[in-house]
Amino acid sequence: MPISKEEKQEIIKKFGNNKDDTGSPEVQIAILTHRIRELTDHVKVHKKDNHTRRGLVQLVSKRKKLLKYLIRKKVDSYVNIIKELDIRG
């Protein structure tokens, strides 16, 4: 199930610089993390859904690349987002 507009706006408000900030790495990582958690629950229930599993792996890879970028550019922001989202860094 895709992320709702309200959930997305809440994430943008929490991690973005302003209400229209959807391009910053912090917001993108937060949105990807939300989608990853939803898909992880789906894959746990539907073990043979390999198409969703492939999409999940792609999302995790994309988030990993964004985290690598963030650690290169803004280390303090990287540490904050790792703590806020409770993900491994």
PDB file of N, CA, C and O in Angstrom:
ATOM      1  N   MET A   1       0.838  -1.173   0.000  1.00  0.00           N
ATOM      2  CA  MET A   1       0.000   0.000   0.000  1.00  0.00           C
ATOM      3  C   MET A   1       0.887   1.242   0.000  1.00  0.00           C
ATOM      4  O   MET A   1       1.796   1.347   0.823  1.00  0.00           O
ATOM      5  N   PRO A   2       0.640   2.176  -0.902  1.00  0.00           N
ATOM      6  CA  PRO A   2       1.499   3.360  -0.967  1.00  0.00           C
ATOM      7  C   PRO A   2       1.311   4.264   0.246  1.00  0.00           C
ATOM      8  O   PRO A   2       0.323   4.165   0.973  1.00  0.00           O
ATOM      9  N   ILE A   3       2.263   5.124   0.438  1.00  0.00           N
ATOM     10  CA  ILE A   3       2.235   6.049   1.564  1.00  0.00           C
ATOM     11  C   ILE A   3       1.152   7.099   1.313  1.00  0.00           C
ATOM     12  O   ILE A   3       1.026   7.611   0.200  1.00  0.00           O
ATOM     13  N   SER A   4       0.382   7.414   2.336  1.00  0.00           N
ATOM     14  CA  SER A   4      -0.699   8.392   2.171  1.00  0.00           C
ATOM     15  C   SER A   4      -0.126   9.809   2.178  1.00  0.00           C
ATOM     16  O   SER A   4       0.994  10.038   2.634  1.00  0.00           O
ATOM     17  N   LYS A   5      -0.909  10.746   1.667  1.00  0.00           N
ATOM     18  CA  LYS A   5      -0.460  12.135   1.604  1.00  0.00           C
ATOM     19  C   LYS A   5      -0.206  12.707   2.992  1.00  0.00           C
ATOM     20  O   LYS A   5       0.743  13.464   3.199  1.00  0.00           O
ATOM     21  N   GLU A   6      -1.062  12.337   3.938  1.00  0.00           N
ATOM     22  CA  GLU A   6      -0.912  12.857   5.293  1.00  0.00           C
ATOM     23  C   GLU A   6       0.377  12.357   5.937  1.00  0.00           C
ATOM     24  O   GLU A   6       1.093  13.117   6.589  1.00  0.00           O
ATOM     25  N   GLU A   7       0.664  11.063   5.747  1.00  0.00           N
ATOM     26  CA  GLU A   7       1.892  10.504   6.304  1.00  0.00           C
ATOM     27  C   GLU A   7       3.116  11.149   5.662  1.00  0.00           C
ATOM     28  O   GLU A   7       4.100  11.447   6.340  1.00  0.00           O
ATOM     29  N   LYS A   8       3.046  11.358   4.364  1.00  0.00           N
ATOM     30  CA  LYS A   8       4.171  11.959   3.653  1.00  0.00           C
ATOM     31  C   LYS A   8       4.397  13.399   4.118  1.00  0.00           C
ATOM     32  O   LYS A   8       5.538  13.814   4.326  1.00  0.00           O
ATOM     33  N   GLN A   9       3.309  14.162   4.280  1.00  0.00           N
ATOM     34  CA  GLN A   9       3.431  15.543   4.748  1.00  0.00           C
ATOM     35  C   GLN A   9       4.005  15.588   6.165  1.00  0.00           C
ATOM     36  O   GLN A   9       4.788  16.480   6.493  1.00  0.00           O
ATOM     37  N   GLU A  10       3.616  14.629   6.998  1.00  0.00           N
ATOM     38  CA  GLU A  10       4.137  14.572   8.357  1.00  0.00           C
ATOM     39  C   GLU A  10       5.645  14.305   8.354  1.00  0.00           C
ATOM     40  O   GLU A  10       6.393  14.916   9.117  1.00  0.00           O
ATOM     41  N   ILE A  11       6.080  13.391   7.493  1.00  0.00           N
ATOM     42  CA  ILE A  11       7.508  13.087   7.382  1.00  0.00           C
ATOM     43  C   ILE A  11       8.270  14.299   6.865  1.00  0.00           C
ATOM     44  O   ILE A  11       9.353  14.612   7.359  1.00  0.00           O
ATOM     45  N   ILE A  12       7.704  14.985   5.866  1.00  0.00           N
ATOM     46  CA  ILE A  12       8.363  16.171   5.306  1.00  0.00           C
ATOM     47  C   ILE A  12       8.471  17.260   6.357  1.00  0.00           C
ATOM     48  O   ILE A  12       9.493  17.940   6.452  1.00  0.00           O
ATOM     49  N   LYS A  13       7.409  17.427   7.153  1.00  0.00           N
ATOM     50  CA  LYS A  13       7.425  18.458   8.192  1.00  0.00           C
ATOM     51  C   LYS A  13       8.472  18.135   9.251  1.00  0.00           C
ATOM     52  O   LYS A  13       9.123  19.036   9.780  1.00  0.00           O
ATOM     53  N   LYS A  14       8.635  16.849   9.560  1.00  0.00           N
ATOM     54  CA  LYS A  14       9.562  16.451  10.612  1.00  0.00           C
ATOM     55  C   LYS A  14      11.028  16.536  10.167  1.00  0.00           C
ATOM     56  O   LYS A  14      11.881  16.990  10.929  1.00  0.00           O
ATOM     57  N   PHE A  15      11.319  16.101   8.939  1.00  0.00           N
ATOM     58  CA  PHE A  15      12.710  16.001   8.501  1.00  0.00           C
ATOM     59  C   PHE A  15      13.136  17.075   7.506  1.00  0.00           C
ATOM     60  O   PHE A  15      14.333  17.258   7.285  1.00  0.00           O
ATOM     61  N   GLY A  16      12.194  17.786   6.901  1.00  0.00           N
ATOM     62  CA  GLY A  16      12.533  18.758   5.875  1.00  0.00           C
ATOM     63  C   GLY A  16      12.856  20.123   6.425  1.00  0.00           C
ATOM     64  O   GLY A  16      12.623  20.413   7.598  1.00  0.00           O
ATOM     65  N   ASN A  17      13.403  20.967   5.551  1.00  0.00           N
ATOM     66  CA  ASN A  17      13.717  22.346   5.928  1.00  0.00           C
ATOM     67  C   ASN A  17      12.475  23.221   5.905  1.00  0.00           C
ATOM     68  O   ASN A  17      12.349  24.139   6.715  1.00  0.00           O
ATOM     69  N   ASN A  18      11.554  22.945   4.983  1.00  0.00           N
ATOM     70  CA  ASN A  18      10.274  23.643   4.919  1.00  0.00           C
ATOM     71  C   ASN A  18       9.213  22.658   4.448  1.00  0.00           C
ATOM     72  O   ASN A  18       9.502  21.474   4.271  1.00  0.00           O
ATOM     73  N   LYS A  19       7.976  23.138   4.241  1.00  0.00           N
ATOM     74  CA  LYS A  19       6.885  22.219   3.924  1.00  0.00           C
ATOM     75  C   LYS A  19       6.954  21.651   2.510  1.00  0.00           C
ATOM     76  O   LYS A  19       6.296  20.652   2.219  1.00  0.00           O
ATOM     77  N   ASP A  20       7.729  22.260   1.639  1.00  0.00           N
ATOM     78  CA  ASP A  20       7.851  21.790   0.257  1.00  0.00           C
ATOM     79  C   ASP A  20       9.166  21.069  -0.010  1.00  0.00           C
ATOM     80  O   ASP A  20       9.482  20.763  -1.160  1.00  0.00           O
ATOM     81  N   ASP A  21       9.924  20.801   1.029  1.00  0.00           N
ATOM     82  CA  ASP A  21      11.247  20.190   0.879  1.00  0.00           C
ATOM     83  C   ASP A  21      11.118  18.680   0.752  1.00  0.00           C
ATOM     84  O   ASP A  21      11.090  17.966   1.755  1.00  0.00           O
ATOM     85  N   THR A  22      11.040  18.196  -0.483  1.00  0.00           N
ATOM     86  CA  THR A  22      10.963  16.751  -0.697  1.00  0.00           C
ATOM     87  C   THR A  22      12.256  16.203  -1.285  1.00  0.00           C
ATOM     88  O   THR A  22      12.398  14.988  -1.421  1.00  0.00           O
ATOM     89  N   GLY A  23      13.191  17.059  -1.633  1.00  0.00           N
ATOM     90  CA  GLY A  23      14.390  16.611  -2.318  1.00  0.00           C
ATOM     91  C   GLY A  23      15.596  16.415  -1.433  1.00  0.00           C
ATOM     92  O   GLY A  23      16.590  15.831  -1.865  1.00  0.00           O
ATOM     93  N   SER A  24      15.533  16.889  -0.206  1.00  0.00           N
ATOM     94  CA  SER A  24      16.705  16.741   0.655  1.00  0.00           C
ATOM     95  C   SER A  24      16.901  15.267   1.010  1.00  0.00           C
ATOM     96  O   SER A  24      15.932  14.515   1.115  1.00  0.00           O
ATOM     97  N   PRO A  25      18.142  14.863   1.193  1.00  0.00           N
ATOM     98  CA  PRO A  25      18.414  13.454   1.472  1.00  0.00           C
ATOM     99  C   PRO A  25      17.734  12.961   2.748  1.00  0.00           C
ATOM    100  O   PRO A  25      17.325  11.802   2.826  1.00  0.00           O
ATOM    101  N   GLU A  26      17.613  13.831   3.741  1.00  0.00           N
ATOM    102  CA  GLU A  26      16.981  13.429   4.995  1.00  0.00           C
ATOM    103  C   GLU A  26      15.532  13.006   4.766  1.00  0.00           C
ATOM    104  O   GLU A  26      15.090  11.981   5.284  1.00  0.00           O
ATOM    105  N   VAL A  27      14.797  13.799   3.990  1.00  0.00           N
ATOM    106  CA  VAL A  27      13.394  13.497   3.710  1.00  0.00           C
ATOM    107  C   VAL A  27      13.287  12.241   2.857  1.00  0.00           C
ATOM    108  O   VAL A  27      12.435  11.390   3.111  1.00  0.00           O
ATOM    109  N   GLN A  28      14.136  12.119   1.859  1.00  0.00           N
ATOM    110  CA  GLN A  28      14.092  10.940   0.998  1.00  0.00           C
ATOM    111  C   GLN A  28      14.376   9.674   1.797  1.00  0.00           C
ATOM    112  O   GLN A  28      13.725   8.651   1.585  1.00  0.00           O
ATOM    113  N   ILE A  29      15.340   9.731   2.711  1.00  0.00           N
ATOM    114  CA  ILE A  29      15.667   8.567   3.532  1.00  0.00           C
ATOM    115  C   ILE A  29      14.495   8.216   4.440  1.00  0.00           C
ATOM    116  O   ILE A  29      14.184   7.039   4.624  1.00  0.00           O
ATOM    117  N   ALA A  30      13.847   9.220   5.004  1.00  0.00           N
ATOM    118  CA  ALA A  30      12.713   8.970   5.897  1.00  0.00           C
ATOM    119  C   ALA A  30      11.542   8.339   5.141  1.00  0.00           C
ATOM    120  O   ALA A  30      10.903   7.416   5.645  1.00  0.00           O
ATOM    121  N   ILE A  31      11.261   8.833   3.941  1.00  0.00           N
ATOM    122  CA  ILE A  31      10.165   8.280   3.140  1.00  0.00           C
ATOM    123  C   ILE A  31      10.491   6.848   2.714  1.00  0.00           C
ATOM    124  O   ILE A  31       9.632   5.967   2.773  1.00  0.00           O
ATOM    125  N   LEU A  32      11.725   6.622   2.289  1.00  0.00           N
ATOM    126  CA  LEU A  32      12.128   5.263   1.909  1.00  0.00           C
ATOM    127  C   LEU A  32      12.044   4.313   3.103  1.00  0.00           C
ATOM    128  O   LEU A  32      11.638   3.161   2.949  1.00  0.00           O
ATOM    129  N   THR A  33      12.420   4.781   4.279  1.00  0.00           N
ATOM    130  CA  THR A  33      12.358   3.943   5.467  1.00  0.00           C
ATOM    131  C   THR A  33      10.919   3.552   5.772  1.00  0.00           C
ATOM    132  O   THR A  33      10.652   2.411   6.149  1.00  0.00           O
ATOM    133  N   HIS A  34       9.995   4.486   5.610  1.00  0.00           N
ATOM    134  CA  HIS A  34       8.577   4.180   5.838  1.00  0.00           C
ATOM    135  C   HIS A  34       8.105   3.102   4.865  1.00  0.00           C
ATOM    136  O   HIS A  34       7.433   2.152   5.266  1.00  0.00           O
ATOM    137  N   ARG A  35       8.456   3.248   3.589  1.00  0.00           N
ATOM    138  CA  ARG A  35       8.059   2.260   2.578  1.00  0.00           C
ATOM    139  C   ARG A  35       8.722   0.908   2.839  1.00  0.00           C
ATOM    140  O   ARG A  35       8.088  -0.133   2.666  1.00  0.00           O
ATOM    141  N   ILE A  36       9.977   0.915   3.250  1.00  0.00           N
ATOM    142  CA  ILE A  36      10.707  -0.323   3.522  1.00  0.00           C
ATOM    143  C   ILE A  36      10.044  -1.080   4.666  1.00  0.00           C
ATOM    144  O   ILE A  36       9.903  -2.302   4.603  1.00  0.00           O
ATOM    145  N   ARG A  37       9.640  -0.369   5.701  1.00  0.00           N
ATOM    146  CA  ARG A  37       8.989  -1.036   6.835  1.00  0.00           C
ATOM    147  C   ARG A  37       7.658  -1.648   6.428  1.00  0.00           C
ATOM    148  O   ARG A  37       7.327  -2.752   6.861  1.00  0.00           O
ATOM    149  N   GLU A  38       6.886  -0.941   5.597  1.00  0.00           N
ATOM    150  CA  GLU A  38       5.612  -1.492   5.137  1.00  0.00           C
ATOM    151  C   GLU A  38       5.837  -2.741   4.281  1.00  0.00           C
ATOM    152  O   GLU A  38       5.151  -3.749   4.453  1.00  0.00           O
ATOM    153  N   LEU A  39       6.795  -2.668   3.364  1.00  0.00           N
ATOM    154  CA  LEU A  39       7.055  -3.814   2.496  1.00  0.00           C
ATOM    155  C   LEU A  39       7.646  -4.990   3.269  1.00  0.00           C
ATOM    156  O   LEU A  39       7.401  -6.145   2.919  1.00  0.00           O
ATOM    157  N   THR A  40       8.410  -4.713   4.299  1.00  0.00           N
ATOM    158  CA  THR A  40       8.967  -5.788   5.115  1.00  0.00           C
ATOM    159  C   THR A  40       7.847  -6.576   5.779  1.00  0.00           C
ATOM    160  O   THR A  40       7.887  -7.806   5.821  1.00  0.00           O
ATOM    161  N   ASP A  41       6.843  -5.864   6.300  1.00  0.00           N
ATOM    162  CA  ASP A  41       5.698  -6.550   6.900  1.00  0.00           C
ATOM    163  C   ASP A  41       4.957  -7.385   5.860  1.00  0.00           C
ATOM    164  O   ASP A  41       4.526  -8.503   6.143  1.00  0.00           O
ATOM    165  N   HIS A  42       4.815  -6.835   4.657  1.00  0.00           N
ATOM    166  CA  HIS A  42       4.127  -7.563   3.580  1.00  0.00           C
ATOM    167  C   HIS A  42       4.883  -8.840   3.213  1.00  0.00           C
ATOM    168  O   HIS A  42       4.278  -9.900   3.048  1.00  0.00           O
ATOM    169  N   VAL A  43       6.198  -8.734   3.087  1.00  0.00           N
ATOM    170  CA  VAL A  43       6.999  -9.882   2.669  1.00  0.00           C
ATOM    171  C   VAL A  43       7.020 -10.961   3.756  1.00  0.00           C
ATOM    172  O   VAL A  43       7.133 -12.147   3.446  1.00  0.00           O
ATOM    173  N   LYS A  44       6.913 -10.559   5.023  1.00  0.00           N
ATOM    174  CA  LYS A  44       6.859 -11.549   6.099  1.00  0.00           C
ATOM    175  C   LYS A  44       5.594 -12.403   5.994  1.00  0.00           C
ATOM    176  O   LYS A  44       5.616 -13.597   6.293  1.00  0.00           O
ATOM    177  N   VAL A  45       4.490 -11.777   5.566  1.00  0.00           N
ATOM    178  CA  VAL A  45       3.228 -12.511   5.442  1.00  0.00           C
ATOM    179  C   VAL A  45       3.208 -13.329   4.156  1.00  0.00           C
ATOM    180  O   VAL A  45       2.837 -14.503   4.174  1.00  0.00           O
ATOM    181  N   HIS A  46       3.604 -12.720   3.043  1.00  0.00           N
ATOM    182  CA  HIS A  46       3.570 -13.358   1.726  1.00  0.00           C
ATOM    183  C   HIS A  46       4.986 -13.761   1.330  1.00  0.00           C
ATOM    184  O   HIS A  46       5.685 -13.019   0.640  1.00  0.00           O
ATOM    185  N   LYS A  47       5.392 -14.926   1.769  1.00  0.00           N
ATOM    186  CA  LYS A  47       6.773 -15.349   1.610  1.00  0.00           C
ATOM    187  C   LYS A  47       7.186 -15.631   0.171  1.00  0.00           C
ATOM    188  O   LYS A  47       8.375 -15.586  -0.145  1.00  0.00           O
ATOM    189  N   LYS A  48       6.239 -15.918  -0.697  1.00  0.00           N
ATOM    190  CA  LYS A  48       6.584 -16.259  -2.077  1.00  0.00           C
ATOM    191  C   LYS A  48       6.439 -15.084  -3.038  1.00  0.00           C
ATOM    192  O   LYS A  48       6.545 -15.271  -4.250  1.00  0.00           O
ATOM    193  N   ASP A  49       6.203 -13.901  -2.535  1.00  0.00           N
ATOM    194  CA  ASP A  49       6.032 -12.711  -3.367  1.00  0.00           C
ATOM    195  C   ASP A  49       7.412 -12.152  -3.721  1.00  0.00           C
ATOM    196  O   ASP A  49       7.917 -11.229  -3.081  1.00  0.00           O
ATOM    197  N   ASN A  50       7.999 -12.740  -4.755  1.00  0.00           N
ATOM    198  CA  ASN A  50       9.370 -12.367  -5.112  1.00  0.00           C
ATOM    199  C   ASN A  50       9.454 -11.009  -5.798  1.00  0.00           C
ATOM    200  O   ASN A  50      10.495 -10.355  -5.730  1.00  0.00           O
ATOM    201  N   HIS A  51       8.394 -10.575  -6.450  1.00  0.00           N
ATOM    202  CA  HIS A  51       8.408  -9.260  -7.091  1.00  0.00           C
ATOM    203  C   HIS A  51       8.509  -8.161  -6.044  1.00  0.00           C
ATOM    204  O   HIS A  51       9.277  -7.213  -6.204  1.00  0.00           O
ATOM    205  N   THR A  52       7.746  -8.288  -4.991  1.00  0.00           N
ATOM    206  CA  THR A  52       7.813  -7.300  -3.912  1.00  0.00           C
ATOM    207  C   THR A  52       9.152  -7.376  -3.199  1.00  0.00           C
ATOM    208  O   THR A  52       9.709  -6.352  -2.803  1.00  0.00           O
ATOM    209  N   ARG A  53       9.667  -8.580  -3.035  1.00  0.00           N
ATOM    210  CA  ARG A  53      10.969  -8.740  -2.392  1.00  0.00           C
ATOM    211  C   ARG A  53      12.067  -8.034  -3.192  1.00  0.00           C
ATOM    212  O   ARG A  53      12.959  -7.411  -2.616  1.00  0.00           O
ATOM    213  N   ARG A  54      11.996  -8.134  -4.514  1.00  0.00           N
ATOM    214  CA  ARG A  54      12.972  -7.467  -5.376  1.00  0.00           C
ATOM    215  C   ARG A  54      12.863  -5.955  -5.234  1.00  0.00           C
ATOM    216  O   ARG A  54      13.875  -5.259  -5.154  1.00  0.00           O
ATOM    217  N   GLY A  55      11.628  -5.448  -5.202  1.00  0.00           N
ATOM    218  CA  GLY A  55      11.427  -4.021  -5.009  1.00  0.00           C
ATOM    219  C   GLY A  55      11.945  -3.555  -3.663  1.00  0.00           C
ATOM    220  O   GLY A  55      12.500  -2.462  -3.548  1.00  0.00           O
ATOM    221  N   LEU A  56      11.766  -4.378  -2.650  1.00  0.00           N
ATOM    222  CA  LEU A  56      12.256  -4.059  -1.314  1.00  0.00           C
ATOM    223  C   LEU A  56      13.779  -3.961  -1.309  1.00  0.00           C
ATOM    224  O   LEU A  56      14.342  -3.045  -0.709  1.00  0.00           O
ATOM    225  N   VAL A  57      14.430  -4.884  -1.963  1.00  0.00           N
ATOM    226  CA  VAL A  57      15.895  -4.858  -2.036  1.00  0.00           C
ATOM    227  C   VAL A  57      16.369  -3.599  -2.764  1.00  0.00           C
ATOM    228  O   VAL A  57      17.367  -2.994  -2.373  1.00  0.00           O
ATOM    229  N   GLN A  58      15.663  -3.207  -3.809  1.00  0.00           N
ATOM    230  CA  GLN A  58      16.024  -1.991  -4.534  1.00  0.00           C
ATOM    231  C   GLN A  58      15.871  -0.751  -3.655  1.00  0.00           C
ATOM    232  O   GLN A  58      16.713   0.146  -3.691  1.00  0.00           O
ATOM    233  N   LEU A  59      14.793  -0.703  -2.863  1.00  0.00           N
ATOM    234  CA  LEU A  59      14.589   0.438  -1.973  1.00  0.00           C
ATOM    235  C   LEU A  59      15.680   0.508  -0.910  1.00  0.00           C
ATOM    236  O   LEU A  59      16.175   1.590  -0.592  1.00  0.00           O
ATOM    237  N   VAL A  60      16.051  -0.637  -0.368  1.00  0.00           N
ATOM    238  CA  VAL A  60      17.113  -0.667   0.640  1.00  0.00           C
ATOM    239  C   VAL A  60      18.426  -0.190   0.029  1.00  0.00           C
ATOM    240  O   VAL A  60      19.182   0.538   0.672  1.00  0.00           O
ATOM    241  N   SER A  61      18.697  -0.590  -1.193  1.00  0.00           N
ATOM    242  CA  SER A  61      19.918  -0.161  -1.880  1.00  0.00           C
ATOM    243  C   SER A  61      19.914   1.344  -2.116  1.00  0.00           C
ATOM    244  O   SER A  61      20.933   2.011  -1.936  1.00  0.00           O
ATOM    245  N   LYS A  62      18.773   1.870  -2.518  1.00  0.00           N
ATOM    246  CA  LYS A  62      18.660   3.310  -2.755  1.00  0.00           C
ATOM    247  C   LYS A  62      18.867   4.091  -1.460  1.00  0.00           C
ATOM    248  O   LYS A  62      19.552   5.114  -1.451  1.00  0.00           O
ATOM    249  N   ARG A  63      18.273   3.603  -0.360  1.00  0.00           N
ATOM    250  CA  ARG A  63      18.446   4.265   0.930  1.00  0.00           C
ATOM    251  C   ARG A  63      19.904   4.211   1.369  1.00  0.00           C
ATOM    252  O   ARG A  63      20.421   5.176   1.931  1.00  0.00           O
ATOM    253  N   LYS A  64      20.568   3.083   1.115  1.00  0.00           N
ATOM    254  CA  LYS A  64      21.975   2.940   1.490  1.00  0.00           C
ATOM    255  C   LYS A  64      22.844   3.955   0.749  1.00  0.00           C
ATOM    256  O   LYS A  64      23.761   4.537   1.329  1.00  0.00           O
ATOM    257  N   LYS A  65      22.551   4.162  -0.536  1.00  0.00           N
ATOM    258  CA  LYS A  65      23.304   5.146  -1.319  1.00  0.00           C
ATOM    259  C   LYS A  65      23.080   6.556  -0.793  1.00  0.00           C
ATOM    260  O   LYS A  65      24.017   7.350  -0.714  1.00  0.00           O
ATOM    261  N   LEU A  66      21.836   6.868  -0.432  1.00  0.00           N
ATOM    262  CA  LEU A  66      21.547   8.189   0.127  1.00  0.00           C
ATOM    263  C   LEU A  66      22.242   8.385   1.472  1.00  0.00           C
ATOM    264  O   LEU A  66      22.729   9.476   1.766  1.00  0.00           O
ATOM    265  N   LEU A  67      22.290   7.331   2.289  1.00  0.00           N
ATOM    266  CA  LEU A  67      22.989   7.423   3.568  1.00  0.00           C
ATOM    267  C   LEU A  67      24.490   7.625   3.376  1.00  0.00           C
ATOM    268  O   LEU A  67      25.117   8.366   4.132  1.00  0.00           O
ATOM    269  N   LYS A  68      25.067   6.970   2.370  1.00  0.00           N
ATOM    270  CA  LYS A  68      26.488   7.163   2.074  1.00  0.00           C
ATOM    271  C   LYS A  68      26.754   8.598   1.645  1.00  0.00           C
ATOM    272  O   LYS A  68      27.760   9.190   2.036  1.00  0.00           O
ATOM    273  N   TYR A  69      25.856   9.158   0.842  1.00  0.00           N
ATOM    274  CA  TYR A  69      25.983  10.547   0.423  1.00  0.00           C
ATOM    275  C   TYR A  69      25.902  11.475   1.631  1.00  0.00           C
ATOM    276  O   TYR A  69      26.693  12.408   1.767  1.00  0.00           O
ATOM    277  N   LEU A  70      24.937  11.206   2.503  1.00  0.00           N
ATOM    278  CA  LEU A  70      24.716  12.058   3.664  1.00  0.00           C
ATOM    279  C   LEU A  70      25.895  12.026   4.622  1.00  0.00           C
ATOM    280  O   LEU A  70      26.247  13.052   5.203  1.00  0.00           O
ATOM    281  N   ILE A  71      26.509  10.863   4.795  1.00  0.00           N
ATOM    282  CA  ILE A  71      27.654  10.781   5.703  1.00  0.00           C
ATOM    283  C   ILE A  71      28.862  11.525   5.127  1.00  0.00           C
ATOM    284  O   ILE A  71      29.695  12.036   5.877  1.00  0.00           O
ATOM    285  N   ARG A  72      28.956  11.583   3.798  1.00  0.00           N
ATOM    286  CA  ARG A  72      30.043  12.345   3.167  1.00  0.00           C
ATOM    287  C   ARG A  72      29.832  13.849   3.321  1.00  0.00           C
ATOM    288  O   ARG A  72      30.787  14.588   3.559  1.00  0.00           O
ATOM    289  N   LYS A  73      28.591  14.303   3.186  1.00  0.00           N
ATOM    290  CA  LYS A  73      28.317  15.736   3.146  1.00  0.00           C
ATOM    291  C   LYS A  73      28.003  16.341   4.517  1.00  0.00           C
ATOM    292  O   LYS A  73      28.544  17.388   4.874  1.00  0.00           O
ATOM    293  N   LYS A  74      27.120  15.673   5.293  1.00  0.00           N
ATOM    294  CA  LYS A  74      26.693  16.232   6.585  1.00  0.00           C
ATOM    295  C   LYS A  74      26.656  15.114   7.625  1.00  0.00           C
ATOM    296  O   LYS A  74      25.661  14.398   7.747  1.00  0.00           O
ATOM    297  N   VAL A  75      27.732  14.976   8.357  1.00  0.00           N
ATOM    298  CA  VAL A  75      27.855  13.884   9.319  1.00  0.00           C
ATOM    299  C   VAL A  75      26.858  14.052  10.464  1.00  0.00           C
ATOM    300  O   VAL A  75      26.246  13.074  10.893  1.00  0.00           O
ATOM    301  N   ASP A  76      26.687  15.278  10.965  1.00  0.00           N
ATOM    302  CA  ASP A  76      25.772  15.493  12.086  1.00  0.00           C
ATOM    303  C   ASP A  76      24.333  15.161  11.704  1.00  0.00           C
ATOM    304  O   ASP A  76      23.592  14.598  12.510  1.00  0.00           O
ATOM    305  N   SER A  77      23.935  15.504  10.487  1.00  0.00           N
ATOM    306  CA  SER A  77      22.601  15.173  10.005  1.00  0.00           C
ATOM    307  C   SER A  77      22.437  13.663   9.861  1.00  0.00           C
ATOM    308  O   SER A  77      21.367  13.119  10.132  1.00  0.00           O
ATOM    309  N   TYR A  78      23.498  12.995   9.435  1.00  0.00           N
ATOM    310  CA  TYR A  78      23.483  11.537   9.308  1.00  0.00           C
ATOM    311  C   TYR A  78      23.240  10.881  10.668  1.00  0.00           C
ATOM    312  O   TYR A  78      22.417   9.972  10.786  1.00  0.00           O
ATOM    313  N   VAL A  79      23.949  11.339  11.675  1.00  0.00           N
ATOM    314  CA  VAL A  79      23.805  10.768  13.015  1.00  0.00           C
ATOM    315  C   VAL A  79      22.392  11.004  13.537  1.00  0.00           C
ATOM    316  O   VAL A  79      21.794  10.107  14.132  1.00  0.00           O
ATOM    317  N   ASN A  80      21.856  12.199  13.321  1.00  0.00           N
ATOM    318  CA  ASN A  80      20.507  12.509  13.796  1.00  0.00           C
ATOM    319  C   ASN A  80      19.460  11.632  13.126  1.00  0.00           C
ATOM    320  O   ASN A  80      18.558  11.124  13.792  1.00  0.00           O
ATOM    321  N   ILE A  81      19.571  11.451  11.818  1.00  0.00           N
ATOM    322  CA  ILE A  81      18.544  10.681  11.106  1.00  0.00           C
ATOM    323  C   ILE A  81      18.631   9.202  11.457  1.00  0.00           C
ATOM    324  O   ILE A  81      17.608   8.519  11.488  1.00  0.00           O
ATOM    325  N   ILE A  82      19.823   8.696  11.718  1.00  0.00           N
ATOM    326  CA  ILE A  82      19.983   7.301  12.140  1.00  0.00           C
ATOM    327  C   ILE A  82      19.283   7.088  13.487  1.00  0.00           C
ATOM    328  O   ILE A  82      18.604   6.082  13.689  1.00  0.00           O
ATOM    329  N   LYS A  83      19.458   8.047  14.406  1.00  0.00           N
ATOM    330  CA  LYS A  83      18.812   7.929  15.715  1.00  0.00           C
ATOM    331  C   LYS A  83      17.300   8.085  15.610  1.00  0.00           C
ATOM    332  O   LYS A  83      16.558   7.325  16.232  1.00  0.00           O
ATOM    333  N   GLU A  84      16.834   9.059  14.833  1.00  0.00           N
ATOM    334  CA  GLU A  84      15.401   9.339  14.707  1.00  0.00           C
ATOM    335  C   GLU A  84      14.654   8.163  14.106  1.00  0.00           C
ATOM    336  O   GLU A  84      13.585   7.791  14.589  1.00  0.00           O
ATOM    337  N   LEU A  85      15.213   7.571  13.048  1.00  0.00           N
ATOM    338  CA  LEU A  85      14.516   6.504  12.332  1.00  0.00           C
ATOM    339  C   LEU A  85      14.805   5.126  12.905  1.00  0.00           C
ATOM    340  O   LEU A  85      14.173   4.140  12.526  1.00  0.00           O
ATOM    341  N   ASP A  86      15.775   5.063  13.831  1.00  0.00           N
ATOM    342  CA  ASP A  86      16.145   3.802  14.460  1.00  0.00           C
ATOM    343  C   ASP A  86      16.543   2.757  13.418  1.00  0.00           C
ATOM    344  O   ASP A  86      16.002   1.652  13.378  1.00  0.00           O
ATOM    345  N   ILE A  87      17.511   3.143  12.573  1.00  0.00           N
ATOM    346  CA  ILE A  87      18.048   2.231  11.570  1.00  0.00           C
ATOM    347  C   ILE A  87      19.533   2.070  11.801  1.00  0.00           C
ATOM    348  O   ILE A  87      20.170   2.884  12.470  1.00  0.00           O
ATOM    349  N   ARG A  88      20.076   1.001  11.235  1.00  0.00           N
ATOM    350  CA  ARG A  88      21.512   0.779  11.348  1.00  0.00           C
ATOM    351  C   ARG A  88      22.223   1.663  10.350  1.00  0.00           C
ATOM    352  O   ARG A  88      21.717   1.897   9.253  1.00  0.00           O
ATOM    353  N   GLY A  89      23.375   2.149  10.713  1.00  0.00           N
ATOM    354  CA  GLY A  89      24.102   3.059   9.858  1.00  0.00           C
ATOM    355  C   GLY A  89      25.295   2.499   9.229  1.00  0.00           C
ATOM    356  O   GLY A  89      25.983   3.195   8.482  1.00  0.00           O
TER     357      GLY A  89
END
